[in-house]
Amino acid sequence: MKLNNLKPAKGSVKSTRRIARGVGAGSGRTATRGHKGAKSRAGYSSKRAFQGGQMPLQKVVPKRGFKNVHRRYQSSRPGDFAVMNLYQLAYYVSKNNLNEVTPSILAKLHIVESTESLKVLGEGKLDRAIEITAHRFSASAKKAIVAAGGKAFIEFKLSVLQGIALAEKTEKVDLNLIRKYFEFVAEDDCIHVVVDGTISHKLTLEVHKISEEAQAQVKALGGSVVLV
């Protein structure tokens, strides 16, 4: 073996492909880049998962579990409800020895989802006086609850009432102002205010019922709560 006889293994070395050296060289004209377009230009680079300008996959698939924390307040008019009849509520009240019923209590018992809105319908009857809070009531359900000696409260988030106050440029939110913005609230409906996140403005509330956490937030900002 001599140095002048050394050769690389067959197939291990390939000559560089020379492009753009004229049509006769075999790779001239468009120089293997095709006809026009971004990929034929110098300096081309694409974003990861770019699909050529069509609607990208992340915008097509459904979104689950997203909550926009930057919204001033969340909607109080949900499109879908978890529906429960009076006989179902009576069963859960008796089984769990409840003194009141609220969406948060039912969520803790894994009866409804915490993200669902609750609507109470009038099938069945109650055998005891109990305060029931929900997002909607049918007329027959509300009548049966009151007839049994209980009360029916419509739940409102504190942040929603803050949104009303900001829209009206006022600090005071009473029942008339709530009915102005939400037509489903009748004259004889009771309002139960609960907390959801934090508020940033002073409020004076006139409602029928308010949770301790919501009341603490109102008073921390110098506001007040009047129960009517």
Buried (B, 14 or more C-beta within 10 A) or exposed (E): EEEEEEEEEEEEEEEEEEBEEEEEEEBEEEEEBEEEEEEEEEEEEEEEEEEEEEEEEEEEEEEEEEEEEEEEBBEBEBEEBBBBBBEBBBEBBEEEEBEBBBBBBBBEEEBBEEEBBBBBBBEBEBEEEBBBBBBBBBEEBBEBBBEBEBBBBBBBBBBBBBBBBBEEEEBBBBBEBBBEBBEEBEEEBBBBBBBBBEBEEBBBBBBBBBBEEBBEBBEEBEBBBEEE
